[in-house]
Amino acid sequence: MKCDGIYYIAKFKERPNRFLAKVEISFSQQSKMVVEAHVPDPGRLKDLFLLNAKVILRKSSNQSRKTQYSLVGVKTGKVWVNIDSLLTNRLFEEEYLNITRFQRYKIIRPEFTYRNSRFDFLMVNRDTHQKALIEVKSVTLVKNGIALFPDAPTIRGTKHVMDLIKATKEYQSFLVFLIKRNDVSAFRPNEEIDPTFSQTLITSMKSGLQVCAVKCLYDPIVKKELKILNEIPMTQ
């Protein structure tokens, strides 16, 4: 998936609140400026937002916006991590065929409502004609090569899992974790941060919920793309 727009490299300075960061941007060797940037990921991101970490800013074309830039990527070590949660569903929609288990599926519609719950996608298996509900989660936290979700307690995430289980009476149910970095070998629920979500997820897999964790490659400099690579195993 191409990441369109005008981008700048900057340095992270501080995060006054969940949706705002202060960064230093250099327009030339002599011209540096600290500006405010919108943070599109409300997660904690404490492992990424370190002082002077390199970040990627996308310039907005909306002149009426309060902030001129959005902070959409952070570099950790040698790896760029995409933190633009607004791209998560678009990435799945454009590249789900790169995930082996979805190669026989097609999207019927996005944002499908089942009873009182709204899921990201309604799909159908082209061979069996079985319909499937898909909920997609963005993952950025990695420790020792293991991707972890969530990075903050998520009541909403737990509700999504429980609602997907209820839906298994009529649909296949999938929970897809898109890990928007490529330095991972496995995924597991983050029991330390949210034991309720983690136990609900593990229990739900025994009741028919299918969990899929996928790593991605983010290259904001050369190719300017965010790409699904392959599925990785889940560990406990």
TANOR-V87774 format. One record per backbone hydrogen bond with DSSP energy under -1.0 kcal/mol. CO is the residue of the C=O (numbers start at 0). NH is the residue of the N-H. E is the energy in kcal/mol with one decimal. If there is no record, write none. Layout:
# TANOR-V87774
CO|NH|E + CO|NH|E
This chain:
# TANOR-V87774
0|225|-2.6 + 5|58|-2.8 + 7|56|-3.1 + 9|54|-2.4 + 10|23|-2.9 + 11|51|-3.1 + 13|21|-3.3 + 16|19|-1.5 + 18|38|-1.8 + 19|16|-1.0 + 20|36|-2.8 + 21|12|-2.4 + 21|13|-1.6 + 22|34|-2.7 + 23|10|-2.3 + 24|32|-2.4 + 30|26|-2.2 + 30|27|-1.4 + 32|24|-3.1 + 34|22|-2.6 + 36|20|-2.4 + 37|70|-3.2 + 44|47|-1.2 + 44|48|-2.8 + 47|49|-2.2 + 49|52|-2.4 + 52|11|-2.7 + 53|74|-2.7 + 54|9|-2.4 + 55|71|-2.3 + 55|72|-1.1 + 56|7|-2.2 + 57|69|-2.0 + 61|64|-1.4 + 67|59|-3.1 + 68|37|-2.7 + 69|57|-2.8 + 71|82|-2.3 + 72|55|-2.6 + 73|80|-3.0 + 75|78|-2.0 + 78|75|-3.1 + 80|73|-2.2 + 82|84|-1.3 + 83|86|-1.9 + 86|90|-2.8 + 87|91|-2.0 + 88|92|-2.7 + 89|93|-2.2 + 90|94|-2.0 + 91|95|-1.6 + 94|97|-2.2 + 95|98|-2.0 + 98|101|-1.9 + 99|102|-1.6 + 101|104|-1.7 + 103|125|-3.4 + 105|123|-2.1 + 108|121|-2.8 + 111|118|-3.1 + 113|116|-2.4 + 116|113|-3.3 + 118|111|-1.4 + 119|110|-3.1 + 120|133|-2.6 + 121|107|-3.0 + 121|108|-1.6 + 122|131|-2.8 + 123|105|-1.8 + 124|128|-2.5 + 129|124|-2.5 + 130|171|-2.4 + 131|122|-3.0 + 132|173|-2.7 + 133|120|-2.0 + 134|175|-3.0 + 136|177|-3.1 + 138|179|-2.2 + 140|147|-2.6 + 142|145|-1.9 + 144|184|-2.9 + 144|185|-1.1 + 145|142|-2.5 + 146|187|-2.2 + 148|189|-2.8 + 153|157|-1.7 + 154|158|-2.2 + 155|159|-2.2 + 156|160|-1.9 + 157|161|-2.3 + 158|162|-2.6 + 159|163|-2.2 + 160|164|-1.8 + 161|165|-1.7 + 162|166|-1.6 + 164|167|-1.1 + 166|169|-2.1 + 166|170|-2.7 + 171|132|-2.9 + 172|209|-2.6 + 173|134|-2.1 + 174|211|-2.6 + 175|136|-3.1 + 176|213|-2.9 + 177|138|-2.8 + 178|180|-1.8 + 178|215|-1.8 + 179|81|-2.1 + 180|215|-1.3 + 185|146|-2.9 + 186|234|-3.4 + 188|190|-1.6 + 189|193|-2.6 + 193|197|-2.2 + 194|198|-2.5 + 195|199|-2.2 + 196|200|-2.5 + 197|201|-2.3 + 198|202|-2.4 + 199|203|-2.2 + 200|204|-1.5 + 203|206|-1.1 + 203|208|-2.1 + 209|174|-2.5 + 211|176|-3.3 + 212|231|-2.8 + 213|178|-3.4 + 214|228|-2.6 + 216|226|-2.9 + 218|224|-1.9 + 223|2|-3.0 + 224|218|-2.8 + 226|216|-3.0 + 229|214|-2.3 + 232|186|-2.2
